[in-house]
Amino acid sequence: MITENLKKVEENIKEACARCGRDRSEVTLIAVSKTKPVSDLMEAYNAGIRVFGENKVQELCEKMEQMPKDIHWHMIGHLQKNKVKYIAGKVDLIHGVDNQALAEEINKRAEKAGRVQDILIEVNIAHEDTKFGVPIEELDDLYVNISEYPYVNVRGLMCIAPNVDDPEKNREYFVKLRKKCVDINNNLSNNSRVDVMSMGMTGDYLVAIEEGATMVRVGTGIFGKRDYEIT
Ligand SMILES: *Cc1c(COP(=O)(O)O)cnc(C)c1O
């Protein structure tokens, strides 16, 4: 089933890229494997997947130990400061950074690990009370402050769009995030550039790709429904 699902997702991504004149290589598919057993991850691995996303530190670390070593692990969920030490310098990308204290802790732990940690700043793009992420009005300040840390590299922005029936409803938010990336690159006299946009999940990843997503995080569409929901 997972192999079949992956084929379908891959076809969908190719078609979406073709629709908007993008190259397939511009979009990284992150297989979101939270709550799923290692056997499921191995099926995806054997079908060619090398980028996995998890949202719980302990679960991520356990799976990292059990899975092959050529995998890129992404921490996609809300990260507590006291858990940073377990993953800093070990994961390829931390998606959900939304405050300076967390970035400071990542900087400290990454320095200890002797590695610069790539991160994304999470934006609460639709101002939802239930979501983490920095309000877009506060993003510029946070970006500037986090950019000061030598062991933290802000690669781009991430958002979790609202849970909607019709993905078209989220198009405006994806546009908003892309415009924000362009703004940052144009306005801030910083020598680094943000070029990653992590946006789009099972329900809306095709619209996200049409609006410029460079990473899509697909769980249910690959692994099927989760038995229990971890938020
Ligand atoms: C669970 C999760 C996903 C994947 O959600 P699906 O709807 O199952 O594709 C993507 N991003 C984040 C941050 C998640 O927590």
The ligand as a MOL file (V3000), in Angstrom:
LIG
                    3D

  0  0  0     0  0            999 V3000
M  V30 BEGIN CTAB
M  V30 COUNTS 15 15 0 0 0
M  V30 BEGIN ATOM
M  V30 1 C 1.5430 15.3890 10.8030 0
M  V30 2 C 2.1660 16.5300 10.1020 0
M  V30 3 C 2.2030 16.5810 8.6940 0
M  V30 4 C 1.5890 15.5400 7.7990 0
M  V30 5 O 0.1950 15.6060 7.8200 0
M  V30 6 P -0.7080 14.7940 6.7780 0
M  V30 7 O -1.9630 15.5650 6.7160 0
M  V30 8 O -0.8870 13.4360 7.3650 0
M  V30 9 O 0.0150 14.7630 5.4940 0
M  V30 10 C 2.8360 17.6650 8.1110 0
M  V30 11 N 3.3980 18.6420 8.8480 0
M  V30 12 C 3.3910 18.6150 10.1930 0
M  V30 13 C 4.0310 19.7190 10.9390 0
M  V30 14 C 2.7710 17.5650 10.8680 0
M  V30 15 O 2.7590 17.5630 12.1990 0
M  V30 END ATOM
M  V30 BEGIN BOND
M  V30 1 1 1 2
M  V30 2 1 2 3
M  V30 3 2 2 14
M  V30 4 1 3 4
M  V30 5 2 3 10
M  V30 6 1 4 5
M  V30 7 1 5 6
M  V30 8 2 6 7
M  V30 9 1 6 8
M  V30 10 1 6 9
M  V30 11 1 10 11
M  V30 12 2 11 12
M  V30 13 1 12 13
M  V30 14 1 12 14
M  V30 15 1 14 15
M  V30 END BOND
M  V30 END CTAB
M  END
